[in-house]
């Protein structure tokens, strides 16, 4: 199969990046919308209770991911049928009629040209590349490890989101660059130059300032007393998310795994884990706590299906997370895990603008400063901006050239 045209290749990468930004923004906003939806005693401010079910939100995510596996097998069947049809047509060679006008079977585009639909089909086609083996059979279980990390991270982030704003939540998620950089150095054997370590320290400072902005926010905020709890769980979740990114990259560096299949496998394994874990959490923790607590499975069920806003937002979460994970894994496959985390950080701006427009939060300059530091550190780590010269060591050739220049100046 011929390589794609350069312009089409760039267009496809832009599609991946833009799709990841859009679906990721929608997903976070819908999760926060669920958290802000009143489900009990809505007419009594003193007893008002909002939707607080992070386990059910995690279930939404895995349903969306599992649906990708069905789409994957459908795409494989369609691709197989197309290839069979093409092979059969190639075996038939009619005598050319020079006077015959162009028809639908006489393409007006150049042979071998590829359209955007061909590019997407190629993305999901199972075609081994040199050095990689197709992920089949029992090896599919390899995706259980990133699934468990994803489950832990998503539940922890869902719990943290209850207590902080959507934009602060997304900014704190930017700390994934810090943990991804550290873990990629340890487990992927990547040697980071000095400026990247400076970038990771910068990211840490940015996250600290963003967290501080949540702690010192005005006392009029209903979450101020608990915001440190939300900050802690969101940042802690990034350790698990970074581990997930690194393990996924390790798997896809060794095996040929179409993005849709990878997302679908994590969804299936996630559904199985939630199906087993939810009843255990309910009967060990949920029934012993206050009614309607985070692990009360039956109360959560009624809160989801008895409140249309929660239910419809959940449906939106399912679709948005399905596409977001496909776009994200495609970015990991075509670029790298750190590029994926960079793009994930950039969608913060869109979440922030929408949250301010909806009146979900107020503007805070300290949060702006923290976000600016965080973005600079992230961009510096991923070579989006040029590092300061003081942190970039010169090569031996550059040292020799500089020494020669100094010698000429001394003469």
KOLFISE-600995 format. One record per residue: residue number from 0; residue in one letter; x, y negated, z of N, C-alpha, C in turn. Coordinates in steps of 0.02 Angstrom, whole numbers, plus 50000, padded with zeros to 5 digits. Atoms other than C-alpha are relative to their C-alpha. Example, Ala and Ser with C-alpha at 12.3 -4.5 7.8 and 13.67 -1.06 7.14 Angstrom:
BEGIN
 num residu n_east n_north  n_up ca_east ca_north ca_up c_east c_north  c_up
   0      a  50045   50059 50000   50615    50225 50390  50045   49940 50000
   1      s  49958   50059 49997   50684    50053 50357  49961   49945 50037
END
This chain:
BEGIN
 num residu n_east n_north  n_up ca_east ca_north ca_up c_east c_north  c_up
   0      x  50043   50060 50000   50000    50000 50000  50044   49938 50000
   1      x  49956   50058 50005   50077    49833 49950  49995   49955 50060
   2      x  50000   50046 49943   50126    49705 50080  49954   49942 49986
   3      x  50045   50056 50011   50003    49562 50107  50037   49938 49977
   4      x  49971   50063 50020   50033    49394 50029  50017   49960 50062
   5      x  49981   50038 49941   50123    49275 50149  49944   49956 50027
   6      x  50054   50044 49978   49976    49152 50152  49946   50040 50034
   7      x  50052   49958 49970   49853    49292 50188  50023   50027 50068
   8      x  49974   49977 49937   49967    49359 50325  49993   49946 50053
   9      x  50008   50056 49953   49969    49188 50409  49928   49989 50017
  10      x  50071   50009 49988   49781    49174 50389  49974   50053 50048
  11      x  50023   49947 49956   49756    49341 50473  50024   49989 50071
  12      x  49974   50015 49934   49868    49293 50619  49962   49942 50032
  13      x  50041   50056 49974   49772    49129 50637  49931   50024 50021
  14      x  50064   49971 49982   49611    49230 50638  50005   50035 50068
  15      x  49990   49965 49936   49680    49336 50781  50006   49950 50057
  16      x  49989   50049 49948   49737    49185 50881  49935   49961 50015
  17      x  50062   50038 49991   49577    49084 50852  49945   50042 50032
  18      x  50051   49956 49971   49466    49233 50891  50013   50015 50073
  19      x  49983   49987 49930   49560    49269 51052  49983   49939 50043
  20      x  50015   50061 49963   49542    49087 51107  49924   49992 50011
  21      x  50073   50011 49995   49355    49077 51069  49966   50051 50045
  22      x  50035   49949 49961   49299    49243 51140  50023   50000 50073
  23      x  49976   50004 49931   49410    49222 51294  49968   49944 50038
  24      x  50033   50058 49968   49335    49051 51330  49928   50017 50018
  25      x  50070   49982 49988   49157    49115 51313  49994   50050 50057
  26      x  50003   49948 49949   49194    49265 51423  50007   49971 50070
  27      x  49991   50030 49934   49259    49162 51570  49941   49958 50020
  28      x  50057   50044 49984   49116    49037 51559  49938   50042 50017
  29      x  50058   49958 49985   48985    49176 51557  50007   50033 50068
  30      x  49989   49971 49933   49064    49258 51709  49985   49949 50054
  31      x  50013   50052 49951   49058    49093 51802  49926   49983 50002
  32      x  50072   50013 50001   48878    49065 51745  49963   50051 50043
  33      x  50030   49950 49956   48832    49229 51828  50011   49984 50073
  34      x  49985   50015 49930   48919    49177 51988  49960   49941 50026
  35      x  50037   50059 49980   48822    49013 51990  49924   50011 49998
  36      x  50071   49986 50006   48653    49096 51961  49971   50023 50066
  37      x  50033   49981 49937   48539    49105 52113  49958   50063 49988
  38      x  50036   49937 50007   48466    49279 52139  49954   50014 50059
  39      x  50043   49989 49941   48386    49268 52312  49990   49934 50037
  40      x  50018   50058 49959   48296    49134 52416  50019   49935 49966
  41      x  49979   50058 50038   48319    49004 52281  49965   49936 50022
  42      x  50037   50059 49977   48191    48886 52359  50022   49976 50069
  43      x  49977   50017 49933   48280    48883 52527  50075   49988 49998
  44      x  49928   50015 50004   48449    48792 52522  50041   50034 50054
  45      x  49963   49970 49946   48498    48867 52688  50012   50075 49990
  46      x  49994   49928 50010   48471    49046 52631  50016   50018 49927
  47      x  49987   49989 50071   48511    49025 52446  50059   50048 49990
  48      x  49948   49951 50012   48614    49170 52379  50011   50008 49925
  49      x  49983   49993 50070   48703    49174 52212  50023   50071 49984
  50      x  49977   49935 50022   48754    49325 52110  50074   50009 50018
  51      x  49930   49987 49979   48913    49398 52188  50013   50075 49996
  52      x  49991   49929 50011   48944    49568 52111  50058   50011 49951
  53      x  49943   49991 50045   49122    49581 52040  50006   50069 49970
  54      x  49996   49932 50027   49107    49770 52018  49955   50006 49940
  55      x  50045   49998 50057   48957    49749 51904  50028   49960 49942
  56      x  49969   50038 50054   49052    49617 51806  50056   50041 49967
  57      x  49949   49956 50028   49194    49741 51786  49968   50053 49955
  58      x  50036   49951 50040   49068    49868 51722  49981   49970 49932
  59      x  50016   50034 50064   49011    49741 51590  50060   50002 49953
  60      x  49940   50001 50040   49190    49728 51531  50014   50067 49967
  61      x  49984   49934 50027   49215    49914 51510  49947   50025 49950
  62      x  50051   49983 50050   49049    49935 51419  50019   49970 49932
  63      x  49980   50034 50062   49108    49808 51291  50061   50033 49968
  64      x  49941   49968 50027   49276    49893 51274  49984   50069 49972
  65      x  50017   49933 50024   49199    50067 51257  49965   49998 49933
  66      x  50035   50007 50064   49090    50005 51114  50049   49995 49942
  67      x  49950   50006 50053   49250    49971 51017  50021   50068 49973
  68      x  49980   49934 50024   49286    50157 51008  49951   50025 49946
  69      x  50050   49982 50050   49123    50186 50913  50014   49963 49935
  70      x  49985   50039 50060   49166    50044 50793  50063   50027 49966
  71      x  49938   49973 50028   49339    50119 50771  49986   50062 49958
  72      x  50012   49939 50037   49275    50290 50718  49956   49987 49938
  73      x  50039   50019 50060   49148    50209 50601  50047   49971 49946
  74      x  49953   50030 50048   49289    50107 50521  50045   50053 49968
  75      x  49958   49945 50026   49395    50265 50503  49961   50039 49948
  76      x  50041   49963 50047   49250    50355 50418  49990   49962 49935
  77      x  50010   50042 50059   49219    50209 50300  50064   49998 49958
  78      x  49936   50003 50035   49404    50197 50257  50015   50067 49965
  79      x  49989   49934 50030   49414    50385 50226  49956   50009 49938
  80      x  50045   49995 50058   49262    50377 50110  50025   49957 49943
  81      x  49976   50045 50053   49337    50229 50016  50061   50030 49964
  82      x  49941   49969 50030   49501    50321 49989  49982   50060 49957
  83      x  50022   49942 50039   49412    50478 49930  49970   49977 49934
  84      x  50031   50027 50061   49310    50375 49806  50053   49973 49953
  85      x  49947   50029 50042   49466    50284 49745  50041   50055 49966
  86      x  49961   49944 50028   49560    50449 49720  49962   50034 49943
  87      x  50041   49969 50051   49415    50524 49623  49997   49957 49937
  88      x  50003   50045 50057   49403    50370 49512  50066   49999 49962
  89      x  49934   50001 50032   49590    50373 49479  50012   50062 49957
  90      x  49990   49938 50038   49578    50552 49417  49964   49998 49933
  91      x  50038   50005 50062   49459    50497 49277  50029   49942 49959
  92      x  49969   50051 50042   49542    50400 49133  49962   49993 49935
  93      x  50037   50010 50062   49416    50341 49003  50042   49961 49949
  94      x  49966   50037 50053   49475    50275 48834  49979   49927 50003
  95      x  50014   50072 49992   49490    50087 48848  49965   49972 49938
  96      x  50036   50034 50054   49370    49983 48743  50021   49927 50001
  97      x  49972   50067 49999   49460    49824 48697  49946   49946 49995
  98      x  50052   50050 50008   49297    49738 48654  49954   49995 50060
  99      x  50046   49999 49943   49213    49779 48818  50014   49941 50045
 100      x  49991   50057 49956   49183    49627 48928  50016   50024 50071
 101      x  49985   49982 49931   49241    49624 49110  49937   50021 50037
 102      x  50057   49977 49959   49126    49720 49227  50022   50002 50072
 103      x  49983   49997 49929   49119    49749 49414  50056   50049 50013
 104      x  49945   49952 49991   49238    49895 49390  50063   49977 49966
 105      x  49941   50030 50031   49358    49783 49293  50018   49938 50040
 106      x  49988   50056 49956   49425    49672 49432  50034   49942 49965
 107      x  49970   50060 50028   49468    49494 49388  50059   49976 50041
 108      x  49942   50018 49959   49596    49485 49528  50057   50046 49982
 109      x  49941   49960 50018   49772    49550 49509  50001   50066 50036
 110      x  49995   49935 49967   49798    49734 49544  50047   49996 50060
 111      x  49958   50001 49940   49866    49761 49718  49987   49942 50046
 112      x  50015   50056 49957   49796    49598 49784  49958   50023 50059
 113      x  50036   49980 49940   49724    49604 49960  49957   49943 50024
 114      x  50047   50049 49973   49575    49515 50032  50001   50004 50076
 115      x  50002   49996 49928   49544    49473 50215  49968   50064 50026
 116      x  50031   49938 49978   49430    49625 50229  50049   50059 49995
 117      x  49948   49949 50006   49573    49735 50166  50050   49996 50057
 118      x  49953   50009 49945   49686    49660 50298  49973   50028 50065
 119      x  50031   49973 49939   49564    49703 50437  49996   50075 49996
 120      x  50003   49927 50007   49540    49878 50367  50068   50031 50013
 121      x  49932   49974 49989   49728    49901 50366  50019   49998 50073
 122      x  49986   50005 49928   49735    49845 50546  49975   50061 50038
 123      x  50030   49945 49964   49622    49988 50599  50013   50068 49967
 124      x  49985   49937 50033   49688    50119 50479  50055   50037 50038
 125      x  49950   49959 49965   49788    50264 50551  50054   50017 49950
 126      x  49945   49989 50045   49948    50250 50450  50065   49996 50040
 127      x  49939   50001 49960   50106    50302 50542  50054   49956 49969
 128      x  49945   50041 50023   50251    50182 50530  50065   50033 50022
 129      x  49936   49969 49981   50435    50231 50539  50015   49990 50074
 130      x  49983   50003 49930   50484    50273 50717  49941   50007 50047
 131      x  50059   49993 49958   50305    50290 50780  49961   50062 49980
 132      x  50044   49943 50012   50194    50442 50798  49928   49980 50014
 133      x  50070   50015 49986   50004    50434 50790  49982   50024 50071
 134      x  50022   49982 49933   49926    50436 50964  49938   50044 49994
 135      x  50055   49953 50008   49816    50592 50958  50001   50051 50057
 136      x  50004   49946 49952   49758    50735 51069  50007   49977 50072
 137      x  49993   50015 49929   49808    50735 51251  50038   49935 50013
 138      x  49963   50062 49990   49920    50584 51224  49955   49939 50009
 139      x  50047   50055 49988   49764    50475 51226  49994   49982 50074
 140      x  50004   50011 49928   49771    50495 51415  50051   49947 50022
 141      x  49951   50051 49982   49920    50377 51414  49966   49933 50016
 142      x  50034   50064 49989   49794    50234 51410  49962   49999 50066
 143      x  50032   50000 49933   49726    50286 51580  50038   49953 50047
 144      x  49960   50043 49956   49870    50194 51665  49983   49926 49992
 145      x  50020   50070 50006   49835    50022 51589  49927   49988 50017
 146      x  50070   50008 49981   49650    50054 51617  49992   49989 50075
 147      x  50004   50008 49928   49673    50074 51804  50025   49931 50022
 148      x  49975   50067 49985   49776    49915 51808  49950   49947 49980
 149      x  50051   50047 50024   49644    49824 51706  49940   49998 50048
 150      x  50057   49996 49954   49506    49885 51823  50015   49962 50064
 151      x  49980   50034 49938   49599    49825 51977  50004   49925 49991
 152      x  49991   50071 50013   49644    49658 51901  49933   49965 49989
 153      x  50064   50031 50017   49470    49622 51833  49955   49993 50062
 154      x  50041   50004 49939   49382    49662 51997  50027   49947 50048
 155      x  49970   50050 49956   49505    49556 52096  49988   49930 49974
 156      x  50012   50065 50029   49486    49411 51975  49926   49981 50005
 157      x  50071   50014 49993   49297    49427 51978  49983   49978 50071
 158      x  50010   50021 49931   49302    49414 52167  50027   49930 50012
 159      x  49971   50066 49991   49418    49265 52161  49961   49944 49966
 160      x  50038   50050 50038   49311    49174 52032  49939   49976 50039
 161      x  50058   50021 49959   49167    49169 52157  50017   49938 50040
 162      x  49981   50052 49953   49266    49047 52264  50035   49940 49969
 163      x  49965   50056 50031   49352    48934 52137  49967   49983 49933
 164      x  50030   50022 50064   49308    48838 51979  50027   50041 49943
 165      x  49980   49961 50059   49319    48914 51807  50067   49977 49972
 166      x  49937   50025 50028   49460    48800 51750  50059   50017 50046
 167      x  49946   49982 49954   49563    48828 51908  50015   50074 49996
 168      x  49992   49927 50009   49534    49014 51888  50043   50015 49939
 169      x  49963   49986 50061   49599    49008 51710  50072   49974 50005
 170      x  49932   50026 49992   49749    48900 51757  50042   50048 50042
 171      x  49963   49954 49957   49799    49020 51895  50016   50065 49962
 172      x  49985   49941 50041   49788    49162 51769  50062   49989 49957
 173      x  49939   50014 50037   49931    49074 51681  50062   50028 50033
 174      x  49943   49970 49966   50045    49149 51812  50018   50068 49973
 175      x  49985   49935 50031   50035    49309 51710  50065   49997 49960
 176      x  49938   50008 50037   50180    49238 51607  50059   50014 50046
 177      x  49947   49989 49952   50288    49239 51763  50011   50074 50013
 178      x  49995   49929 49984   50250    49419 51806  50017   50042 49938
 179      x  49983   49964 50061   50257    49477 51624  50074   49993 49984
 180      x  49929   50010 50013   50429    49400 51605  50043   50041 50046
 181      x  49961   49961 49952   50493    49483 51763  49996   50074 49985
 182      x  50009   49928 50011   50419    49654 51724  50030   50021 49933
 183      x  49970   49981 50064   50475    49651 51542  50075   50005 50005
 184      x  49929   49996 49988   50651    49620 51603  50019   50065 50035
 185      x  49985   49940 49961   50642    49766 51723  49986   50064 49961
 186      x  50023   49937 50030   50546    49896 51622  50012   50005 49925
 187      x  49988   49999 50072   50572    49844 51440  50073   49986 49984
 188      x  49929   50012 50011   50756    49803 51464  50016   49936 49965
 189      x  49987   50063 50034   50740    49627 51397  50045   49956 50043
 190      x  49954   50045 49966   50882    49510 51442  49980   49928 49983
 191      x  50023   50069 50011   50814    49334 51463  50058   49952 50010
 192      x  49948   50052 49990   50932    49186 51437  49981   49955 50059
 193      x  50010   50042 49941   50949    49056 51575  49938   49957 49994
 194      x  50057   50046 50006   50818    48938 51504  49933   50035 50011
 195      x  50062   49965 49988   50686    49073 51513  49988   50012 50075
 196      x  50008   49995 49928   50720    49101 51697  49979   49933 50029
 197      x  50022   50067 49980   50703    48912 51719  49926   49992 49984
 198      x  50070   50004 50020   50538    48926 51625  49955   50037 50050
 199      x  50040   49961 49952   50476    49060 51745  49994   49963 50066
 200      x  50004   50040 49939   50519    48950 51894  49952   49942 49990
 201      x  50046   50055 50016   50426    48808 51808  49928   50023 50002
 202      x  50067   49971 49997   50274    48919 51786  49978   50009 50072
 203      x  50016   49991 49930   50281    48962 51970  49981   49934 50033
 204      x  50015   50066 49972   50285    48777 52017  49932   49975 49976
 205      x  50065   50021 50027   50138    48741 51901  49943   50035 50034
 206      x  50052   49962 49966   50035    48880 51979  49991   49976 50071
 207      x  50004   50025 49931   50078    48815 52153  49963   49934 50003
 208      x  50034   50065 50000   50019    48639 52109  49926   50009 49986
 209      x  50071   49987 50015   49857    48704 52031  49965   50030 50062
 210      x  50029   49972 49939   49826    48809 52187  49991   49948 50053
 211      x  50005   50053 49950   49861    48658 52297  49942   49954 49985
 212      x  50056   50045 50019   49734    48554 52199  49934   50029 50023
 213      x  50061   49969 49976   49601    48681 52247  49993   49996 50075
 214      x  50003   50001 49927   49647    48681 52430  49984   49931 50028
 215      x  50009   50068 49974   49648    48492 52451  49942   49964 49967
 216      x  50057   50033 50033   49491    48458 52348  49952   49974 50052
 217      x  50044   50036 49953   49354    48353 52426  49957   50048 50040
 218      x  50040   49957 49955   49253    48423 52570  49929   50009 49974
 219      x  50067   49992 50028   49095    48403 52465  49993   50065 49961
 220      x  50002   49937 50037   49143    48562 52371  49979   50056 50046
 221      x  50024   49946 49958   49050    48714 52438  50050   50057 50007
 222      x  49953   49944 49998   49201    48826 52408  50066   49982 50033
 223      x  49936   50022 49977   49337    48723 52492  50028   50044 50056
 224      x  49975   49961 49944   49347    48830 52650  50026   50069 49978
 225      x  49981   49933 50023   49366    48991 52550  50044   49999 49939
 226      x  49962   50003 50062   49463    48928 52399  50069   50034 50005
 227      x  49937   49963 49997   49631    48996 52464  49991   50075 49989
 228      x  50014   49929 50012   49551    49169 52462  49994   50014 49926
 229      x  50008   49992 50072   49500    49148 52281  50066   49993 49964
 230      x  49935   50011 50031   49672    49081 52234  50044   50061 50009
 231      x  49958   49942 49986   49759    49228 52317  49981   50059 49957
 232      x  50021   49941 50038   49655    49361 52230  50011   49992 49926
 233      x  49989   50011 50072   49668    49281 52058  50075   50007 49983
 234      x  49928   49994 50012   49858    49265 52070  50023   50073 50009
 235      x  49982   49930 49989   49874    49441 52142  49980   50043 49940
 236      x  50024   49962 50057   49773    49507 51996  50047   49996 49941
 237      x  49955   50008 50057   49902    49439 51875  50059   50048 50002
 238      x  49947   49949 49996   50031    49563 51940  49976   50063 49964
 239      x  50028   49941 50033   49915    49703 51883  49991   49988 49925
 240      x  50010   50015 50071   49875    49615 51718  50066   50002 49963
 241      x  49934   49998 50031   50059    49590 51679  50025   50071 49991
 242      x  49981   49929 50005   50091    49773 51716  49962   50034 49944
 243      x  50040   49972 50055   49949    49818 51598  50029   49980 49933
 244      x  49973   50023 50064   50023    49711 51458  50065   50037 49983
 245      x  49936   49968 50012   50195    49788 51478  49992   50073 49983
 246      x  50012   49929 50014   50131    49967 51483  49969   50009 49931
 247      x  50029   49996 50067   50024    49936 51328  50053   49991 49947
 248      x  49947   50011 50049   50176    49869 51237  50046   50060 49996
 249      x  49958   49940 50000   50277    50020 51290  49967   50056 49960
 250      x  50036   49948 50036   50143    50136 51222  50000   49986 49925
 251      x  50006   50017 50071   50121    50043 51058  50067   49993 49965
 252      x  49934   49999 50031   50308    50032 51031  50021   50070 49981
 253      x  49982   49930 50012   50316    50221 51032  49949   50036 49957
 254      x  50053   49966 50037   50149    50270 50956  49963   49951 49956
 255      x  50041   50040 50045   50045    50206 50812  49928   50002 50026
 256      x  50066   50003 49970   49884    50148 50895  49961   49941 49971
 257      x  50042   50055 50023   49751    50046 50803  49970   49962 50059
 258      x  50024   50041 49944   49691    49902 50911  49932   50021 50025
 259      x  50067   49981 49979   49509    49956 50911  50001   50065 50040
 260      x  49996   49938 49963   49556    50130 50968  50028   49989 50070
 261      x  49970   50014 49935   49665    50063 51108  49949   49968 50047
 262      x  50052   50032 49959   49525    49949 51171  49947   50051 50020
 263      x  50051   49950 49986   49399    50091 51157  50021   50051 50051
 264      x  49976   49951 49951   49506    50214 51252  50000   49971 50070
 265      x  50001   50032 49934   49528    50090 51394  49928   49992 50025
 266      x  50070   50006 49980   49339    50062 51392  49971   50064 50025
 267      x  50025   49935 49979   49298    50246 51403  50028   50021 50067
 268      x  49969   49983 49936   49424    50278 51541  49975   49954 50056
 269      x  50025   50047 49950   49362    50122 51630  49930   50017 50023
 270      x  50068   49980 49982   49181    50178 51623  50001   50061 50047
 271      x  49995   49941 49957   49230    50346 51697  50024   49982 50070
 272      x  49974   50021 49935   49329    50263 51836  49947   49962 50040
 273      x  50052   50037 49965   49187    50142 51878  49944   50046 50021
 274      x  50054   49952 49983   49059    50283 51872  50016   50041 50062
 275      x  49979   49962 49941   49160    50377 52001  50010   49954 50060
 276      x  49983   50044 49945   49217    50228 52104  49942   49961 50029
 277      x  50056   50040 49975   49054    50130 52117  49960   50036 50055
 278      x  50036   49966 49946   48958    50264 52217  50043   50009 50063
 279      x  49956   49991 49942   49110    50295 52327  50004   49935 50040
 280      x  49997   50065 49966   49126    50109 52367  49933   49984 50033
 281      x  50066   50015 49972   48938    50097 52396  49989   50037 50066
 282      x  50014   49961 49940   48928    50238 52523  50053   49996 50054
 283      x  49948   50008 49949   49092    50200 52611  50004   49928 50026
 284      x  49995   50070 49980   49085    50009 52615  49933   49964 49994
 285      x  50061   50038 50014   48923    49944 52538  49945   50009 50051
 286      x  50055   49987 49953   48799    50028 52656  50016   49978 50071
 287      x  49980   50020 49932   48899    49975 52809  50005   49924 50007
 288      x  49995   50073 49997   48908    49791 52764  49931   49969 50000
 289      x  50064   50036 50004   48774    49658 52753  49966   50017 49934
 290      x  50036   49985 50062   48637    49691 52624  50020   49951 49944
 291      x  49982   50043 50056   48686    49625 52453  50074   49983 49997
 292      x  49928   50014 50002   48874    49631 52485  50030   50022 49933
 293      x  49967   49989 50065   49001    49652 52344  49997   50072 49976
 294      x  49999   49930 50019   48992    49842 52347  49933   50035 50009
 295      x  50068   49973 49994   48804    49864 52372  49974   50014 49929
 296      x  50014   49981 50070   48770    49960 52211  49927   49988 49980
 297      x  50071   50005 50018   48579    49960 52216  49977   49927 49999
 298      x  50018   50071 50000   48562    49777 52263  50028   49966 49937
 299      x  49971   50028 50060   48681    49733 52122  49959   50018 49938
 300      x  50041   49979 50057   48574    49834 52000  49938   49957 49993
 301      x  50061   50041 50003   48416    49738 52046  50017   49927 49985
 302      x  49982   50069 50014   48506    49571 52042  50015   49990 49925
 303      x  49984   50005 50072   48565    49607 51864  49936   50003 49958
 304      x  50057   49988 50044   48402    49672 51790  49937   49961 50020
 305      x  50058   50040 49981   48280    49563 51888  50010   49926 49987
 306      x  49986   50070 50013   48363    49399 51838  50023   49992 49927
 307      x  49984   50004 50071   48359    49361 51651  50066   49964 49985
 308      x  49938   50037 50014   48502    49235 51658  50061   50043 50014
 309      x  49944   49956 49984   48617    49360 51742  50005   50056 49947
 310      x  50001   49946 50048   48563    49497 51621  50026   49977 49932
 311      x  49979   50024 50066   48584    49393 51462  50074   49980 50001
 312      x  49929   50017 49995   48751    49326 51522  50042   50064 49999
 313      x  49965   49937 50001   48803    49506 51552  50007   50029 49931
 314      x  49997   49976 50070   48760    49553 51373  50052   49960 49961
 315      x  49950   50042 50032   48863    49405 51314  50070   50019 50020
 316      x  49934   49979 49975   49008    49463 51423  50022   50064 49964
 317      x  49984   49937 50033   48999    49636 51345  50027   49988 49930
 318      x  49978   50012 50069   49014    49570 51167  50064   49959 49998
 319      x  49941   50044 50001   49141    49434 51206  50063   50038 50022
 320      x  49941   49964 49976   49257    49551 51302  50022   50052 49949
 321      x  49982   49951 50052   49248    49680 51162  50044   49967 49947
 322      x  49961   50034 50052   49309    49556 51033  50065   49970 50029
 323      x  49941   50030 49970   49430    49471 51154  50056   50051 50008
 324      x  49949   49949 49990   49520    49633 51194  50028   50025 49933
 325      x  49975   49980 50065   49529    49683 51011  50050   49948 49973
 326      x  49955   50053 50022   49604    49514 50967  50064   50001 50040
 327      x  49941   50001 49957   49721    49523 51116  50049   50056 49985
 328      x  49956   49944 50016   49788    49696 51077  50030   49994 49930
 329      x  49973   50012 50067   49808    49648 50895  50058   49950 50003
 330      x  49945   50048 49991   49914    49499 50949  50060   50035 50031
 331      x  49944   49963 49969   50018    49614 51060  50035   50043 49948
 332      x  49971   49956 50050   50044    49732 50914  50038   49962 49947
 333      x  49969   50037 50056   50085    49601 50782  50053   49951 50024
 334      x  49952   50049 49975   50182    49480 50894  50035   50029 50061
 335      x  49971   49972 49940   50219    49524 51076  49952   49989 50058
 336      x  50043   50008 49941   50142    49537 51250  50006   49929 50029
 337      x  49992   50067 49974   50215    49368 51300  49963   49949 49958
 338      x  50039   50044 50043   50136    49284 51150  49926   50005 50017
 339      x  50070   49990 49980   49970    49359 51203  49985   49961 50064
 340      x  50011   50036 49938   49990    49285 51377  50003   49924 49988
 341      x  49997   50071 50016   50035    49115 51301  49934   49976 49972
 342      x  50065   50018 50029   49876    49110 51197  49946   50001 50053
 343      x  50050   49994 49947   49776    49166 51347  50003   49939 50046
 344      x  49993   50060 49959   49845    49017 51444  49971   49939 49966
 345      x  50023   50058 50037   49800    48893 51307  49924   49992 50001
 346      x  50073   50007 50000   49614    48932 51315  49975   49964 50062
 347      x  50019   50037 49940   49614    48848 51486  49971   49932 49983
 348      x  50023   50068 50018   49592    48679 51402  49928   50000 49979
 349      x  50069   49997 50023   49429    48731 51319  49953   50015 50059
 350      x  50041   49985 49942   49361    48806 51480  49993   49939 50045
 351      x  50000   50060 49959   49407    48648 51574  49952   49948 49972
 352      x  50043   50050 50031   49320    48533 51450  49926   50018 50007
 353      x  50070   49978 49995   49160    48636 51449  49975   49996 50072
 354      x  50019   50002 49929   49158    48651 51639  49987   49929 50023
 355      x  50011   50070 49982   49175    48463 51659  49936   49974 49968
 356      x  50061   50022 50034   49038    48434 51530  49937   50027 50031
 357      x  50059   49970 49968   48919    48552 51620  49992   49979 50073
 358      x  50003   50022 49931   48956    48471 51788  50015   50054 50051
 359      x  49982   49946 49954   49024    48631 51864  50057   49981 50045
 360      x  49943   50021 49959   49176    48539 51932  50014   49927 49986
 361      x  49981   50070 50008   49253    48366 51951  50072   49996 49978
 362      x  49932   50011 50026   49409    48294 51873  50048   49987 50058
 363      x  49949   50008 49947   49566    48307 51983  50068   49992 49967
 364      x  49936   50014 50031   49731    48229 51935  50053   50051 50019
 365      x  49951   49951 49978   49831    48354 52038  49995   50063 49959
 366      x  50010   49941 50043   49755    48493 51935  50029   49988 49931
 367      x  49971   50018 50065   49807    48401 51776  50076   50008 50001
 368      x  49927   49996 49993   49987    48388 51838  50022   50074 50002
 369      x  49983   49930 49995   49991    48572 51885  49993   50036 49933
 370      x  50012   49969 50065   49919    48624 51717  50054   49981 49951
 371      x  49948   50023 50046   50046    48517 51622  50066   50037 50014
 372      x  49938   49964 49982   50191    48598 51718  49994   50073 49978
 373      x  50011   49930 50018   50116    48770 51690  50007   50011 49924
 374      x  49997   49993 50073   50096    48744 51502  50071   49991 49975
 375      x  49931   50010 50022   50272    48675 51483  50043   50062 50014
 376      x  49962   49940 49983   50346    48824 51574  49983   50059 49955
 377      x  50022   49946 50044   50243    48944 51469  50027   49991 49929
 378      x  49974   50014 50067   50291    48861 51305  50076   50006 49997
 379      x  49928   49994 49998   50473    48852 51357  50021   50074 49999
 380      x  49983   49929 49997   50476    49038 51396  49991   50034 49932
 381      x  50016   49968 50064   50400    49083 51228  50029   49963 49940
 382      x  49964   50035 50053   50513    48965 51128  49954   49956 49956
 383      x  50043   50046 50037   50369    48852 51076  50030   49930 50000
 384      x  49965   50064 49996   50468    48700 51136  50075   50014 50007
 385      x  49927   49992 49997   50656    48674 51125  50024   49993 50072
 386      x  49976   50005 49931   50744    48709 51290  50052   49945 50007
 387      x  49948   50050 49988   50854    48575 51369  50069   50030 49987
 388      x  49934   49975 50021   51033    48589 51306  50041   50027 50059
 389      x  49961   49980 49942   51101    48609 51483  49987   50074 50018
 390      x  50017   49931 49983   51013    48778 51498  50013   50049 49942
 391      x  49987   49957 50058   51069    48846 51328  50075   50008 49992
 392      x  49927   49990 50007   51245    48920 51333  50021   50004 49927
 393      x  49976   49999 50069   51348    48899 51176  50032   50068 49984
 394      x  49968   49939 50024   51408    49047 51073  50075   49988 49994
 395      x  49928   50010 50009   51597    49077 51055  50017   49958 49938
 396      x  49988   50040 50060   51589    49005 50878  49987   49925 50013
 397      x  50016   50070 49984   51504    48848 50944  50051   49970 50047
 398      x  49948   50025 49955   51632    48833 51084  50063   49983 49961
 399      x  49940   50013 50040   51774    48845 50956  49991   49937 49958
 400      x  50013   50060 50040   51693    48714 50845  50002   49937 50043
 401      x  49999   50058 49955   51667    48598 50993  50071   49983 50022
 402      x  49930   50012 49981   51849    48622 51047  50038   49968 49944
 403      x  49966   50030 50058   51910    48582 50871  49980   49927 49991
 404      x  50023   50069 50007   51802    48426 50867  50032   49956 50053
 405      x  49968   50039 49947   51872    48369 51034  50074   49988 49984
 406      x  49929   50007 50018   52050    48400 50971  50009   49946 49947
 407      x  49997   50051 50052   52016    48293 50817  49990   49931 50030
 408      x  50013   50065 49968   51947    48154 50926  50059   49977 50041
 409      x  49942   50019 49961   52101    48160 51039  50057   49975 49957
 410      x  49948   50024 50046   52216    48139 50889  49986   49930 49975
END
